[in-house]
Amino acid sequence: MLYTISRSPYHDDFNAMLGLVSDTDDVLLTQNGVLLGINDNRYLTELARTGAGIYILKEDLEARGLFEQVSDRVMVIDYNGFVSLTVKHQQNFVW
């Protein structure tokens, strides 16, 4: 499954979503969800432990001036990569 996170982990019950993610899933960070992909974010450490692929939308990082702060645990992708993830996963859960 593809989990798309578009809201800050500080404003949601991130732990509830975290319990759903497994190593066969991918997580895409968009809009304010990109805050999750910043270096030294405690939620990112927890998400990485699930074994899921973690992706972050380049355009949203740049719009927030956070491109230089992105963690090396996260793969930066563009809109073509976003489309590829949606093709890869038949199910998408937006958080």
N, C-alpha and C positions, 0 to 999 in steps of 0.2 A: 504494500500500500504506500501511496505517496501522502505524506503529511505536509500541508502547506501552512506555515506559521506566519501570520501577517501582523500580529500584535506583540507588543513588548512582553517578555516573560514575567516582568514585574507587575503586570496588570491582569494576568490570567492565573488560573490554577494550573500552572505548568506541570506540577507533579502528577495531576490526573492524566494528562496527555502522555507524559513520560511512561506511565504504566502500560500504555497501549503499544508503544514502539518496540519493534524487534529487529534482529539483525538482517531480516529479509526486506526491511522497509527502507525508504529514503525520506529525508526531511528537507524541505525547501524553505528557506528563510526569505521573506519578502517584506516590503514596506517597513514598519517599525519592528518586525520580527528579526531584522538584521542585527538588532542589538544583542541577540542571543549569540551571534557569531564573532563577537569582539574578544580579543585576548583577555584571559584571566576571568572570564565570566563563569561563575560557579554552576550555572544551569547548563552551559556547554559541556563542562566536564561530566555531568550526569548523563547528558544526551549521548556523548561519545561512548560511554560505557555500554550502551545498548547494542552497539555494533552496526547501527543503521548508517547509511550514507548520509552525509550532511552537506547540503548545497546552499549557496547564498547568491542572490541575484545582484549582479555587478551594478546595474543601473540604480538600484535602491541604496547600495552602499555609497556610491558616488554622490547621490542626491543628498545624503546626510553627512558627507564629508568624513566617512569612516573607512574608506578603502585601505588606508595605511595601517589601520588597527585590527584588521581581520585576522583571526586565528589561523594557523597552519593546519588545524584539524578540519577546516571547512574548505570545500571546493567552490571557487567563484565561477559562476556560469552567467551566460547572457540569455536573452529570450529564446534563442534557438535551443539552448540547453534545457530551458524550462519546458519547451515543447517536447523534447526528447524524453524527459522524465514523465510527462503526462502520457506519452505513447507507451512507455515501458510499463506503467502501472494502470491497470484497468480501474482501480478504485483510488479515489482521492478524498482525503479528509481535511477540511479547512478548519484551522484553529485560530 
